[in-house]
Amino acid sequence: SRIVDPKFSSPIVNMTAPVGRDAFLTCVVQDLGPYKVAWLRVDTQTILTIQNHVITKNQRIGIANSEHKTWTMRIKDIKESDKGWYMCQINTDPMKSQMGYLDVVVHHHHHH
């Protein structure tokens, strides 16, 4: 029986969140089969998660999945430096990937 090639069911929804909140980026995959899903930070080429394992030393990152379809990466207590592009990658050959943007909003309080 031939393995069905996995594919992305929908694009990653870009997320905007204020500093200090939790941000979620969700990657939806169809027919994952034996392959693995990884989250990477694009600008630093850092692997953050592979399957259910957090690879990065960043304690604020977490990963959860539902039925191996919906892969949600959570960044707790977001900082301005978390802003940028994140990539969801399937380790097929050639590999498949899609990107989503996390925008971090800094609230400036003006004192009169």
Buried (B, 14 or more C-beta within 10 A) or exposed (E): EEEEEBBBEEEBEEBEBEBEEEBBBBBBBEEBEEBBBBBBBBEEEBBBBBBEEBBBEBEBBBBEBEEBBBBBBBBEEBEEEBBBBBBBBBBBEEEBBBBBBBEBEEEEEEEE
